Amino acid sequence: MSLLSTFASDTHAARRVIVIDSGFLGDSLHLVPALRELRRHYLKAELNVLTTPVGAQVIGLAHCVDRVWILDQSRTKRNLKDQFTVLRDLRALRFDVSINFGDADRPTIYAGMVGARQRLGRMGARRHFWSSWCLPLRGPEPGENLPVFERHRQLLGSAGFALGPAQFGLSPTPEDAVWAASLLPTTAVHLSPNSLIALKEWPVHHWVELIGLLIVFYPQLRIVVTSSPDPREVARLNAIQKAVGDDEVLFLSNTSIPRLAALMARCSAHVGSDSGPLHVAVALGIPTVSFFRDNSGIRGWLPCGPKDCVFIQPCVCVNSPSTACDPQSGPRCLAAILPEQVFAAVEKLLGYGEAETQSPRPPLPTEP
């Protein structure tokens, strides 16, 4: 029997376990089902996670971790002194087990510096002469078509963990739930027009047209549009708000991840770019409509529920070092997805116009 296949049984009596993660919003959400498996297996252990401020907000929604350690990885905020201090404190705790689910260089190096007695990672594209020292035991590379959260669980399965059903189980605090209910007392649709990468975004004028269609045909729906506090994203949000007006639509920026989750939990559908809020919707079990540029790396990030609708557009520049598209105007491939198509997909998610037994589309109001 290999050391990998007996890892779970060999470390069952561990008292301190740490998961080392890159801490992006989507990555942290996809980490949650694996954290639940570890919580179930290491019943007597203190379960820790090393992540970013954003990752800490996400993991806090899962309520399955004893302690979160924060290292800010943004280029403008991280510094060697802070990183060394945290890693030194972690090393002093003498962890029994550390696990890396990704293969990024920085978290791999952190695993070596934390120095847990048993260190598990996975095979990946990033391999260096020091990789085997940092992560002596590594599981096989999972299938690229599996969702990322399932890839993480399969790593645990290869290490001898008995897996249960995948569960996210995010739950906002009662305070955040009350705040969200005060803003969205009725059924709502959540729109997320932005992404960290501008060339993943649907054009502003398409968003304006989609909102116009929703207002005209479904005036009973509450529409909420959110963005991060990033100035470029707020500018896009403001452009949409200026074109639409805010009488029928709620616009919010700079909302914390826990409050965003509480808000989205009250929504019947989510429409958005390839971005973090899309993964929040998936983790909450909300039906989604999303836009992706086609490339080999997206398969694990695609929503795959029975009510998820994904528009995947061929893109000549997605894996190219240069692009003919202007980031200010957005990718031409995604612009080819028409607002009428997205509107029809939202209608289907909401159950309008599919069958006579369902609610029909309200008639278009006529001018007096």
C-alpha positions as CSV (number, residue, x, y, z in Angstrom):
1,M,0.0,0.0,0.0
2,S,1.3,3.5,-0.9
3,L,1.9,6.3,1.5
4,L,-0.6,8.3,-0.4
5,S,-3.4,5.9,-0.1
6,T,-2.9,5.5,3.7
7,F,-2.5,9.2,4.4
8,A,-5.9,9.6,6.0
9,S,-5.5,6.7,8.3
10,D,-1.9,7.5,9.1
11,T,-2.8,11.0,10.2
12,H,-6.2,10.3,11.8
13,A,-5.0,11.2,15.3
14,A,-3.6,14.6,14.2
15,R,-4.2,17.5,16.6
16,R,-3.4,20.4,14.4
17,V,-4.3,20.6,10.6
18,I,-3.8,23.5,8.3
19,V,-5.0,24.1,4.7
20,I,-2.8,26.5,2.7
21,D,-4.8,28.3,-0.1
22,S,-4.2,31.1,-2.6
23,G,-7.3,32.9,-1.3
24,F,-9.0,34.2,-4.4
25,L,-12.8,34.5,-4.1
26,G,-13.7,31.7,-6.5
27,D,-10.8,29.4,-5.1
28,S,-12.0,29.9,-1.5
29,L,-15.6,29.0,-2.4
30,H,-14.5,25.8,-4.2
31,L,-12.4,25.0,-1.1
32,V,-15.4,24.7,1.2
33,P,-16.6,21.2,0.3
34,A,-13.1,19.8,0.9
35,L,-12.9,21.7,4.3
36,R,-16.1,20.0,5.3
37,E,-14.6,16.6,4.5
38,L,-11.5,17.4,6.6
39,R,-13.7,18.6,9.5
40,R,-15.7,15.3,9.4
41,H,-12.5,13.2,9.3
42,Y,-10.4,15.2,11.9
43,L,-13.0,15.4,14.6
44,K,-10.5,16.1,17.4
45,A,-8.1,18.3,15.5
46,E,-7.9,22.1,15.3
47,L,-8.6,22.9,11.7
48,N,-6.8,26.0,10.4
49,V,-6.7,27.8,7.0
50,L,-4.0,30.1,5.7
51,T,-5.7,32.5,3.2
52,T,-6.3,36.1,2.2
53,P,-8.7,38.7,3.7
54,V,-11.2,37.8,0.9
55,G,-10.7,34.1,1.6
56,A,-11.3,34.6,5.3
57,Q,-14.7,36.2,4.6
58,V,-15.7,33.3,2.4
59,I,-14.6,30.6,4.8
60,G,-16.3,32.4,7.7
61,L,-19.6,31.7,5.9
62,A,-19.0,27.9,6.1
63,H,-18.5,27.8,9.9
64,C,-16.4,24.7,9.8
65,V,-12.9,26.0,10.5
66,D,-11.4,26.7,14.0
67,R,-9.0,29.4,13.0
68,V,-8.2,31.5,9.9
69,W,-4.7,33.0,9.3
70,I,-4.5,35.9,7.0
71,L,-1.7,36.8,4.5
72,D,-2.7,39.6,2.1
73,Q,-1.4,38.6,-1.3
74,S,-2.3,41.8,-3.2
75,R,0.8,43.3,-4.7
76,T,0.1,46.7,-3.2
77,K,-0.3,45.4,0.4
78,R,1.8,42.3,0.9
79,N,5.3,42.7,2.4
80,L,8.0,40.2,3.4
81,K,8.0,41.2,7.1
82,D,4.3,40.4,7.6
83,Q,4.6,37.2,5.6
84,F,7.6,36.1,7.6
85,T,5.9,36.9,10.9
86,V,2.8,34.8,10.2
87,L,4.8,31.9,8.7
88,R,7.1,31.9,11.8
89,D,4.1,31.8,14.1
90,L,2.6,29.0,12.1
91,R,5.9,27.0,12.2
92,A,6.1,27.4,15.9
93,L,2.7,25.6,16.3
94,R,4.2,22.3,14.9
95,F,1.3,21.3,12.7
96,D,0.7,17.6,12.3
97,V,-0.8,17.9,8.8
98,S,-0.8,20.5,6.0
99,I,-2.7,20.2,2.7
100,N,-2.4,22.2,-0.5
101,F,-5.2,21.8,-3.0
102,G,-3.7,24.1,-5.7
103,D,-0.3,24.1,-7.3
104,A,0.6,27.8,-7.3
105,D,4.2,28.5,-6.3
106,R,3.6,30.8,-3.3
107,P,1.3,28.5,-1.3
108,T,3.7,25.6,-2.1
109,I,6.6,27.5,-0.6
110,Y,4.4,28.4,2.4
111,A,3.9,24.7,3.0
112,G,7.6,24.1,3.2
113,M,8.1,27.0,5.5
114,V,5.2,26.0,7.9
115,G,6.9,22.6,8.0
116,A,4.0,20.3,9.1
117,R,5.1,16.7,9.9
118,Q,2.9,15.3,7.0
119,R,2.4,17.5,3.9
120,L,0.0,16.6,1.1
121,G,-0.4,18.4,-2.2
122,R,-1.2,17.5,-5.8
123,M,0.7,17.0,-9.0
124,G,0.4,20.0,-11.2
125,A,1.9,21.9,-14.1
126,R,4.1,24.0,-11.8
127,R,7.1,21.8,-10.8
128,H,10.4,23.1,-9.5
129,F,13.5,21.5,-7.9
130,W,12.2,22.5,-4.5
131,S,8.6,21.3,-5.0
132,S,9.2,17.8,-3.6
133,W,10.8,19.3,-0.5
134,C,7.8,21.6,0.1
135,L,5.2,18.9,-0.6
136,P,6.8,15.4,-0.2
137,L,3.5,13.6,-0.8
138,R,1.4,14.5,-3.9
139,G,-1.8,13.1,-5.3
140,P,-2.5,12.6,-9.1
141,E,-3.7,15.5,-11.3
142,P,-7.5,15.3,-11.4
143,G,-9.5,15.3,-14.6
144,E,-9.7,18.8,-16.1
145,N,-13.5,18.5,-16.8
146,L,-14.3,18.0,-13.1
147,P,-15.5,21.1,-11.1
148,V,-12.7,22.6,-9.1
149,F,-14.4,21.7,-5.8
150,E,-14.6,18.1,-6.9
151,R,-11.0,18.0,-7.9
152,H,-10.1,19.0,-4.3
153,R,-12.3,16.2,-3.0
154,Q,-10.8,13.7,-5.3
155,L,-7.3,14.6,-4.0
156,L,-8.6,13.6,-0.5
157,G,-10.2,10.5,-2.0
158,S,-6.8,9.4,-3.4
159,A,-5.3,10.0,0.0
160,G,-7.7,7.5,1.6
161,F,-10.4,9.9,2.9
162,A,-13.9,8.4,2.8
163,L,-15.9,11.1,0.9
164,G,-19.5,12.0,1.6
165,P,-21.8,14.1,-0.7
166,A,-20.2,17.5,-1.7
167,Q,-21.6,20.3,0.5
168,F,-21.1,24.0,0.6
169,G,-23.5,24.9,3.3
170,L,-22.9,28.7,3.4
171,S,-24.9,30.5,5.9
172,P,-24.9,34.3,6.4
173,T,-25.2,35.7,10.0
174,P,-28.7,36.6,11.2
175,E,-27.6,40.3,11.2
176,D,-26.6,40.1,7.5
177,A,-29.8,38.2,6.7
178,V,-31.9,40.9,8.3
179,W,-30.0,43.6,6.4
180,A,-30.6,41.8,3.1
181,A,-34.3,41.3,3.8
182,S,-34.6,45.1,4.4
183,L,-33.3,45.8,0.9
184,L,-35.0,42.8,-0.9
185,P,-38.3,42.1,0.6
186,T,-39.5,40.3,-2.5
187,T,-38.2,38.0,-5.2
188,A,-35.1,39.4,-6.9
189,V,-32.6,38.9,-9.7
190,H,-29.0,39.6,-9.1
191,L,-26.8,41.0,-11.8
192,S,-23.0,41.1,-11.6
193,P,-21.6,43.1,-14.6
194,N,-17.9,43.1,-13.6
195,S,-14.9,40.8,-13.4
196,L,-11.4,41.2,-12.1
197,I,-10.3,41.0,-15.8
198,A,-11.9,43.5,-18.1
199,L,-11.9,41.2,-21.1
200,K,-14.2,38.8,-19.3
201,E,-17.0,41.3,-19.1
202,W,-20.2,41.7,-21.1
203,P,-20.6,45.3,-22.6
204,V,-22.3,48.0,-20.5
205,H,-24.9,48.8,-23.2
206,H,-25.9,45.1,-23.2
207,W,-26.5,45.2,-19.5
208,V,-28.6,48.4,-19.9
209,E,-30.7,46.7,-22.5
210,L,-31.2,43.5,-20.4
211,I,-32.3,45.5,-17.4
212,G,-34.7,47.5,-19.6
213,L,-36.3,44.2,-20.8
214,L,-36.6,42.9,-17.3
215,I,-38.3,46.1,-16.1
216,V,-40.7,46.2,-18.9
217,F,-41.8,42.6,-19.0
218,Y,-41.5,41.8,-15.2
219,P,-42.1,44.9,-13.2
220,Q,-42.8,42.7,-10.2
221,L,-39.2,41.6,-10.0
222,R,-36.7,43.4,-7.9
223,I,-33.4,43.9,-9.7
224,V,-30.1,44.3,-7.7
225,V,-26.8,45.1,-9.4
226,T,-23.5,44.9,-7.4
227,S,-19.8,45.6,-7.9
228,S,-16.6,45.5,-5.9
229,P,-15.1,48.8,-4.7
230,D,-12.5,48.7,-7.5
231,P,-12.7,52.1,-9.3
232,R,-12.9,50.6,-12.8
233,E,-15.8,48.3,-11.7
234,V,-17.6,51.2,-9.9
235,A,-17.3,53.3,-13.0
236,R,-19.1,50.6,-15.0
237,L,-21.7,50.3,-12.3
238,N,-22.3,54.0,-12.4
239,A,-22.6,54.0,-16.2
240,I,-25.3,51.4,-16.0
241,Q,-27.1,53.3,-13.2
242,K,-27.0,56.5,-15.2
243,A,-28.5,54.9,-18.2
244,V,-31.2,52.9,-16.3
245,G,-32.0,55.1,-13.4
246,D,-32.4,53.8,-9.9
247,D,-36.2,54.0,-9.4
248,E,-36.7,50.3,-10.2
249,V,-33.2,49.0,-9.6
250,L,-31.0,48.7,-6.5
251,F,-27.3,49.5,-7.2
252,L,-24.7,48.5,-4.6
253,S,-20.9,48.7,-4.5
254,N,-18.3,47.9,-1.8
255,T,-20.5,45.2,-0.2
256,S,-18.6,42.7,2.0
257,I,-18.6,39.1,0.9
258,P,-20.9,38.0,3.8
259,R,-23.4,40.7,3.0
260,L,-23.2,39.9,-0.7
261,A,-24.0,36.3,0.1
262,A,-26.9,37.3,2.3
263,L,-28.2,39.5,-0.5
264,M,-27.8,36.8,-3.2
265,A,-29.5,34.2,-1.0
266,R,-32.7,36.1,-1.4
267,C,-32.4,36.0,-5.3
268,S,-34.1,33.6,-7.7
269,A,-31.5,34.0,-10.4
270,H,-28.0,35.4,-10.9
271,V,-26.6,36.8,-14.2
272,G,-23.0,37.6,-14.4
273,S,-19.5,37.4,-15.9
274,D,-16.9,34.8,-15.2
275,S,-16.1,36.2,-11.7
276,G,-16.3,35.6,-8.0
277,P,-20.0,36.4,-7.5
278,L,-20.9,33.7,-10.0
279,H,-19.2,31.2,-7.7
280,V,-21.1,32.6,-4.7
281,A,-24.3,31.9,-6.6
282,V,-23.2,28.4,-7.4
283,A,-22.3,27.7,-3.7
284,L,-25.7,29.1,-2.6
285,G,-27.5,26.9,-5.2
286,I,-28.9,29.8,-7.1
287,P,-29.7,29.2,-10.8
288,T,-27.3,31.2,-13.0
289,V,-26.7,32.7,-16.4
290,S,-23.1,33.3,-17.2
291,F,-20.6,34.3,-19.9
292,F,-17.3,32.7,-20.7
293,R,-14.6,32.9,-23.3
294,D,-13.7,29.4,-24.5
295,N,-10.4,28.0,-23.4
296,S,-9.1,24.7,-22.0
297,G,-8.8,26.1,-18.4
298,I,-12.5,27.1,-17.9
299,R,-14.0,23.6,-17.6
300,G,-13.6,23.3,-13.9
301,W,-15.1,26.7,-13.2
302,L,-18.3,26.3,-15.3
303,P,-21.6,26.1,-13.3
304,C,-23.0,22.6,-13.9
305,G,-26.3,22.5,-12.2
306,P,-29.5,21.5,-14.0
307,K,-30.7,25.1,-14.0
308,D,-27.5,26.8,-15.0
309,C,-27.2,28.4,-18.4
310,V,-23.7,29.1,-19.7
311,F,-22.8,31.1,-22.8
312,I,-19.4,30.0,-24.1
313,Q,-18.0,32.1,-26.9
314,P,-15.0,31.1,-29.2
315,C,-12.2,33.5,-28.6
316,V,-9.0,33.9,-30.7
317,C,-7.1,36.0,-28.1
318,V,-8.0,34.3,-24.8
319,N,-4.7,32.4,-24.7
320,S,-2.7,34.9,-26.7
321,P,-0.1,37.2,-25.2
322,S,-1.7,40.1,-27.2
323,T,-5.3,40.9,-28.0
324,A,-7.0,42.9,-30.7
325,C,-9.8,43.8,-28.2
326,D,-9.9,47.0,-26.3
327,P,-10.3,46.4,-22.6
328,Q,-12.3,49.7,-22.4
329,S,-15.0,48.4,-24.8
330,G,-14.8,44.7,-23.8
331,P,-14.2,41.5,-25.7
332,R,-15.8,41.3,-29.1
333,C,-16.6,37.6,-28.6
334,L,-18.8,38.2,-25.6
335,A,-20.4,41.2,-27.2
336,A,-21.9,38.8,-29.8
337,I,-24.1,37.4,-27.0
338,L,-27.3,39.5,-27.4
339,P,-29.4,40.8,-24.6
340,E,-32.5,39.1,-26.0
341,Q,-30.7,35.7,-25.7
342,V,-29.8,36.4,-22.0
343,F,-33.3,37.7,-21.3
344,A,-34.8,34.5,-22.7
345,A,-32.4,32.4,-20.5
346,V,-33.5,34.4,-17.4
347,E,-37.1,33.9,-18.3
348,K,-36.5,30.1,-18.4
349,L,-34.8,30.1,-15.0
350,L,-37.7,32.1,-13.5
351,G,-40.2,29.7,-15.1
352,Y,-41.9,32.2,-17.4
353,G,-43.1,31.3,-20.9
354,E,-42.0,27.6,-20.8
355,A,-45.4,25.9,-20.6
356,E,-49.0,26.8,-20.2
357,T,-49.0,25.7,-16.6
358,Q,-46.3,28.2,-15.7
359,S,-46.7,32.0,-15.4
360,P,-47.0,33.5,-18.9
361,R,-45.0,36.5,-19.9
362,P,-46.9,39.7,-19.0
363,P,-48.0,41.7,-22.0
364,L,-45.9,44.6,-23.1
365,P,-47.4,47.8,-21.6
366,T,-48.9,50.1,-24.3
367,E,-48.5,53.9,-24.4
368,P,-51.6,55.8,-23.3
